[in-house]
Amino acid sequence: MVMPLYDDAPLRHLKRPVVNHALIAINVLVFLVVYSEALGDPLTIMRGFAVIPRVLFGEANLADWVVGPPAPATLITALFFHSSLLHLLSNMLFLYVFGDNVEDAMGSLHYLLFYLSCGVVAGVFYVYATPQSFTPLVGASSAISGVCAAFLLLYPRATVTGFFPPLTFVMLPYWVITLADGSRAPTRRLFGLKPPLFSFHASGFLFIGAWILLQLVNASWGGGESHVAWMAHVGGIVAGLALTPIFKRRSHPLFDRGPSSRPPAASQPAPPEGSEG
């Protein structure tokens, strides 16, 4: 999986993306509470708040000791639970990089409704793709898929800086050795990739377009119930593409062409210090 680090799309309407920050904070807080085991076994807790197709269709019931909301509400609650620290961190990184710009283009309230709507649609995709499944679905990635699709429509020409974790892992010893030898030039770049993460730059269209293609390939060829959650990603992407024109500000264009389509600099609010898009 290719991971984003930051983008260069500025915030034009909001000083701070408060909803996006709040969503990240809630996800982290829920993870910490669940895995503290203060409320009991984490897997049991997550099962009660997860989307489970057979339970949602009323064909099965959870055990009496599993506590959770009514089955339809799990289409929303499942978005705030994660199965592992890596699951959480990877999702929050995508949300941090792309969510602030989407919130800026939509407005905070519209962005919240958009985010939840993408998550619900993605859950429905998953449920109808595997109606007999008892496998729980948790994680924010389905809603974040919609956010990524929105960024693709809103900022296709923005520059996204990202990295490929396996390559970073393989090349890190090379970077450490060359650094220790005092050879400075090789530590700057290798085949155009910048250490220590060996990051690269790509347009929003290329970065997210390739990511969407990967979701479609996995959904089509993944096979087996363990891979069906890819359909939730596809559902989120479809929802994001369909809902972005509805939820965005009227003044914010689709397919932003960059500086030429932006208002004069004097009329733009300054982006918050340290914003990375």
Secondary structure, DSSP 8 states (H G I E B T S, - for coil): --EEEEE----SS-SS-HHHHHHHHHHHHHHHHHHTTTTS-HHHHHHHHSB-HHHHTTS----TT-----GGGHHHHGGG--SSHHHHHHHHHHHHHHHHHHHHHH-HHHHHHHHHHHHHHHHHHHHHHSTT----B--THHHHHHHHHHHHHH-TTSEEEEE-HHHHHHHHHHHHHHHHTT-HHHHH-BTTBBTTTTBEEEEHHHHHHHHHHHHHHHHHH--SGGGTTHHHHHHHHHHHHHHHHHHS-TTS-SS--SGGGS--GGGS----TT---
